[in-house]
Amino acid sequence: MQGEGASLFWPNKDHMYDEPDSMMIRVTVPKNLMDVSNGRLRQVENHPDGSRTFHWAVTNPINNYGVNVNVGDYVHFSEVYPGEKGNLDCDYYVLRDNLDKAKAQFKDVPRMLKAFEHWFGPYPFYEDGFKLVEVPYLGMEHQSSVTYGNKYRNGYLGRDLSGSGWGLKFDYIIIHESGHEWFANNITYKDIADMWVHESFTTYSEPIFVEYHYGKQAGSEYAIGLRRNIANDKPIIGPYHVNASGSGDMYPKGANMLHTLRQVVRDDEKWRKILRGLNQEFYHQTVTSAQIENYLSRQIGRDLNPFFDQYLRDVRIPVLEYRLEGNRLSYRWTNTVSGFNLPVKVQAGEKELWLEPVTTKWKTTKTKAAVTDIKVDPNFYVSQKKAE
């Protein structure tokens, strides 16, 4: 269990900074029932009383909270996905009465794999396969054994979290929880205070899934729509060394932080290489926020410390303050941490401009003609204000 701790169930070193390099899971269940756990099924052992022991083997490092035991009257179907590293076994375990619904709904799995292998690189656990397992709760990112309880509906229990309409084009739990195979199971935080590494990237996986299948504008609309769920109540990064996470804003705000950062890169293919590079650089590792922040700074070629301080460690939304005098546009950042210097794209009349504002200090540029107002590109998670 994430948060409460796997040590409620079995003796272990109950901290995220380390992972066992493999695991054997053996579960004995009554006759006519089945256990589904992580990894691959090695053996089913039959006992004289009719009970059976299921032997599952995980051959990759696995975090404690990613281990799961699911017991039910399951039926099984499967397919093979031709992925970047070869054939990937995809196995599905659902309650008997839901088999037909599952065969229709789980068509989102190959769509998910196609999009995420494009953006993030190969699925990180080919050796252990990929599973979806029906459960009575909403679902969770158990490694190679993603649990599913979204009632065979698109969206989040039938609801579009973005309000854009695009969220009803896919099953939220299949896409979101599977995205955690790359960010949570492949790249895992050392301290839950850095949970944004899991949830911000995985929430961001939703709009880029939409983009892959429905176009860039659709993905942007989904990402921007998620902002309605941001509270800005407390920082995204929590206090360290006390097993405490930060704000739930790590989901929608964290995704929009990454969406904003993509605009700074200005090159979609470079951005894709950065995301794929993360999963190569930190393959099967536990990490700190600092490692991820430094990697992004290096790859983008920009000191992003003020950027991450603003979005991860502060609750204020940057405000682009500006004033217009004829063809002179003056601008600066306010409501920010010291040194915040995010470049931003604006529409000034008929012209698109890139500005390089800094905190508190006014900068001025000239436009070819007088401009009555400007509009910040909505893909940047910032606000704007015309100076009095």
N, C-alpha and C positions, 0 to 999 in steps of 0.2 A: 504494500500500500504506500502510495506516495504521501509523504508528510508524516503519517502516524508511524510508519516504520515496518520493514519486513521482519524485524525481530519479534513482532507480535506473534509470528507464525513459526519461525524456526531460528535456532541460534546462528548468528552471523555477525560479522563486523559491520554494524549498521551505520555506515556513512558513505556518502557518494564519492569521496575522493579516490576510492579504489574499487576495482571490480574483479571477480573471479574470471579466469581466462576461458572457462568452460563450465558446464554444469550437467549433471545427471538428475533427472526428476522422475521419481517413481511414485505412483499414486494407485492405491487399491480401491476399487469401487464395487458396489453390488452388481449382480448379474443384470444384464439388459441396460446398463448404463455405461457411459464412456467418459474417460478423462481426456481433455485436450490441454496440453501445456506447450511450452516454448520448444523450438527446435524441431527435430525430426523424430518420428516414432520408430524406435529400434526394435521393440518387442512387445507383445501382449501375452502375459503369463496367466494361464488358466489355473484356478485352484479347485480342490475337491468340493468346496462348499458353493461353487458357482460364481464366486467373486473373481475379479480379474485385476491384475496389476499392469498398468501401462508404463512403459519405460521410454522416456523422452530424453534426447541428447542435444544439448546446445554446444556447438563447437566454437563459438565466438565469445569474446568478453560480453558480460551482461550485467546491467546495474540491478541492485536488489529489488527496486520497486517494479522493474520490468518483468519479474518472474510471476507466472500465474498458473492457477489450477482451475479448470472449468469442468464440472461434472454434470452431465445431463443425458437425455435420450436424443443424442445427436445423430443426424445423418450427414453424409460426406459427399461432396462432389469436388471436382478439381479441374484445372486447366494448366497449360504450360505457356508462360509468357516469353517470347524471344527477346531477351534484354541485351544490354550492352556487354555483359559478361557471359553471355550464353543463355541457355534455357533456365528459366526460373520457375520452380514448382510453386503453384498457387493452390492452396487447399482451403476449402470452406466447410465449416461445421455449423449446422443450424438445427433448430428444433424441427422435428419431423413434419409438423403441420405447416411450416413456413418454407418448405423446399422450393416450391414454384416461385414464390415472391423473391426468395433469395437469388435464384438463378437470373431473374430479371434485374434486381437492384445491384447485384455485385458486378454487373458489367462496368461499373465505375472503376473497378480495380485495374484493368489494363489501361484505361484512360488515365488513371492516376500515375501508374508506372511510366507511361509514355511521357507525360508532362514532367514528372519529377526526375526521371533519369536525364531528360534534356537539360533541366535547370540545375540540378544538384549533383549529377554524376550517378554512377551505377548504384543500384540498391545495395546497401552495405552488408547484407547477410545472405548471399546466395547459398552458402553452405548449409544454412538452416532453413531455407525456403521462406515463403510468406504465407500466413494464414489469416483468415477472418473467422472469428468465433462468436456466435450469438450469445448474449448475456442479458440478464434482467435489468442492468443499469445502462446508462447512456453509452459508455464505451471508454476505452483507454488504450494507451500506446504500448502495450506489452510487446516486448521485442520478438519479432517473427511470429507473433501470436496476437495480433491486434483484436481487441474485443469490440463487439458491435451491438448496440441496443437502440438504434435510431428509428425503430419501428417501421423500417422499410419505406421511409419517406425521404424526399429530397429536402434540402435545407437542414436546419437544426430543429428536429422534430416538426418539420413542415414550415418552419419560419426562416425567412431570409434575414440573417443578422446584419447585413449591409443595407437593407432597404432599397437596394438598387435593382432588384429583380434577378440579378445574375446568381444570387445565392440559391435560387430554386432550380438551377440547372444541374445541380450535383448533390450527392448525399454528403452532408457536412462531416459526419463521423468517419466515413470511409476516407475522405480526402484529408481531413485535419489529423486524425489519429495516425494514419499511414505516413503523413509528412514527418511525424516524430521519429520514424525509423532513421531519418537522416539527422534531425536535430532533437536529441534527447537520448536516443539509443546509440547512434554512431558517435556523435559529439555530445558529451554528458557534462553537466556542471559539477564542480567539486563541492560547491556550497550552494544550498537552495536559495541563498540571497541572489545568486546569479541566474535564477530560473528564466529570466528573459531570453537567455541563449536557447532554451527549449521553445518557449511559447511565442516569442516575437518572430523568430524565423518560421515557425510552423504556421502561425496565423498568416504570415506573409506568403506562405505556400498556397494559400487559398486564392488570392488575386492572380498569382502567376499561373496557377492551374487554369483559372478562367481565361487569362490572356492566351495561354497556349492553345486552347480549344475554341475561343470565341473572339480573339483579337485584342490588341493592346488597349484600345479605348474601353472595352468591356472590363478588362482587368483593373484599369485605373478607376473606373466608376465603382467597382466593388471595394477597392482599397479605401477610396475617399468616403464611401458610404459607412465603413466601419467606424468612422470618427464619432458617429452619434452615440457610441457605447463608451467613449472615453470620459472618465470622471475627473482626472487630474487631482486626485485626493491626496496622494502621497507618492514619493519616488518609486520608480519601477524596481530599482535595486534595493533589496532589504538590508537589514543589519547583518553583519557577518558573524560567524562562529556561535550563533545561538539557534540554528535550525529554523530560521524565519525567512519567509519570502516577502517580496515587495508588493506593490499595488497590482491588482488585477488588470491595470492598464497595460501590463506587459503584453497582453494579447492585441487589442486594437491600436493602442498608441505605439507599441513596439513595431507592429507591422507598418504603420505609417511613418515611423522613423526610418525604417529600411526603404520604404517607397520613396521618401524624400531623398535619402542618400543615393538611390539609383539615379535621380535627376541630376545630382551633382556629377556623377560619372559621365553622363551624356553619351554613352556608348553602350548600347544594349548587349552587344556581344562581349565586351569587356566585363560588364556586370555579371553576365552568365558565367564567364570564366572565373570570376571572383567567388561566386557561390559554389561552383564545382570545386574550386581550389580549397575552400574551407573544408570540404569533406575529404579531400586528399591530405591536406596539411595536418588535420586533427583526427585522422581515421582511427576509430575505435579508442579514442582517448577521453580522459576527463580533463576539463579545462576551467580556467577562470575567465571572468568577463574581460580582464585586462588583456589576456592572450587574444581574444576575438577582436577587441577594439584595436589592438596594435596591428594585428594582421590586416584589418580593413584599412587602417591608416597607411600601411606600407603599400598595399596593392593599389589603392586609389591615388597615392602620392600626395597626401595632404595630412596635416596635423589635425586629427579629428577629436582630440581631447576635449576642446570646448563643446563640440557638437554632442558627444556622448554625455558630458557633464550636464548639458541642457536637457536632453531627452530622457536620460536614465536616472539622473541624480537630482533633478529639479522638477517642479510641477508647473512652472510657467510656460506659456506658449509664446515664442518669439514674436515680436511685433515689428514689422517694417514701417517705421515712421518716415513720412516723406512730405515734401512741399514742392509746389510748382510755381515757377515765375517765368512766364513766357516759354522759352525753349530750354530753360534750365530746370533740371530735376535734382533736388537734394534729398539725401536719404541716409538712414542709419538704423541699426538694430536697437530696440529697447526691450525691457522686460526679459532680460537675458542674464546669463552668467557672464563674468568678466572674460573678455577675449573672444566672445562668440562672433564668428566671421563667416557664416554660411553664405555661399553665393546663391543668388536667387534669380529666377527668370520672371520677367514682368512683360505685360503688354502695355505699350505706351502709344496710344493712337493706333496707327497702322503698323507700327514697328515693334518687333520683339527684341527686348534688351536683356542681357545678363548683367546683373549688378553684383558688386562685391562689398556689401555693407560691413561695417565694423560696429562694435558696441560704443554707444554714446557719441562718437565723433562723426560729424556730418561729412559726407562726401558729395560731390556735385558732378553731374555729367550734362552734356548738351544734346538735345534732340534736334532733328532737322527742322522741325516745325513746332509751333506752340502746342502743348498738350494740356487738356483740361483735367485728365485723371489717368491713373494707371491701375492695372489689375494684376495681382500676383498669380502666377500659374497655380491652379488649384491642386496640382500634384505635390506641392510643398506644404507640409503641415506647419504653417505659420499663419499669422494674422497680419493685417495692415491697418494703418491709421494715418489720415491726412493731418499734418500738423496745423494747429490753430494759427 
